[in-house]
Amino acid sequence: MKHFHFFVLGIIGLFLMTACKQTPSGQAGVNDTNSAGVMPLEYAKGFQVKTLENGVKLVDVADPQTDEDRMPVSYHFALVQKGTKAEVPEGYTKVEVPVERTLVMTMLQLSNFTVLNALDVVKGITGTKNLFDKDIRQRVEDGRIVKIGMEGNFDTELILAANPEVIFISPFKRGGYDAIKETGVTLVPHLGYKEPHPLGQAEWVKYVGLFIGKEKEADVLFEEIRTRYNELKAKVESLDLKERPTVFSGEMHGGNWFAVGGKNHLAQLFRDAGAEYILKDDNTGGVPIEYEQMYALAANADYWRILNSYPGDFSYEALRSSEPRNELFKAFKEKHVIYCNMKKTPYYESSPVWPNVLLADLIAIFHPEVMGEGYQPRYYQLLK
């Protein structure tokens, strides 16, 4: 993990030298706006930013998907530089920036702070399950970061003791945020997890950068990620594939198979990696499916992607033991299970900001000739 952080910081340092002139792609940076003062965003659909003449940044946040029953339709924030006075439009919640103390609710959110080298800003997290980062673990052990409890069971005393200026949340219908609302701390939704494109999810690093004074760093980092991702995508497109391997995802849990929908960023990753996702006509982020229905859809699919936290070494025998009918799938029979164990890999801790690496892993499986024999996967590999 230490080497990985050095790699990240190296990228940021290299491109910051040219960020003031031009980003690697030649497009506008995060501090550049069009004539209307609007920040150009390439993939993220869940937030928009407009800079007023007085320097106040208006940030509008809305659901990237049309799922209004799970959260309010939109949030509005006015970011005002600390030490300055400025009028804030009606309907906007004032937030003084840069924020120096905050709490985060998910690994996705935490990944944004980690990659921006801004862990000093994080004063609380929900838990440390499957947490790999030694720096963060040390911060939890010595009290610099506190564990505030899980969704629906937050410890308000610890939250108040952490003295956050804002709290980043992931709104759900069942919520669990009522206790936090009573603290009076501004709640800032982070909806990157609902973005339909993996680069859209990664672009939320710019959103976090706005709040913590890391706009340039976030812009430089995202441009590098975007460039690498699209270079890999272009290599796959150059294959001029006549037929694409088919792939499905997930496992049975609690009597249902929660299947990633066609609008999910994982489905887009499959497509960009040169595969055909079996639920391509589904227009949701995800749906529960009965086993029989999934088997009807995926019985002859070429690959099966699985992400879990299996204790020990996951195997085909373990997959069969969890559900004997699993051996009926073609992907099981041909040993084409794509696997990632979250107990051994920092998947949610880092992959949201490295979709280019996820894409490379999948391409190496679907079309190994693109990545070459020496490619070393970081997250996904074929289950042996």
Protein Blocks (a to p, Z undefined) as FASTA:
>chain_A
ZZmmmmmmmmmmmmmmmmmmocfkopacfkbccfkopacdfklmkbccdddfkopacddd
ddfbdcfklpcfbdcdddddehiacdddehiacdddddfbdcdfbfklmmmmmmnopmmm
pgbdfblghiablmlmmmmmnopaccebjehiacfklmmmnopabdcddddfklommmmm
mnopacdddfklmpcbfklmmmmmmmmmmmnopmmmmmmmmmmmmmmmmmmmmmmmmnop
abdcdddedddeehiacdddfkbmklmmmmmnopacfklmpccfbdcddfklmmmmmmmp
mbdcdddddehjddfklmmmmomklmmpmklmnopaccddfklccfklmmmmmmmlmmmm
mmmmmmmmlnopmlccfkbccdZZ
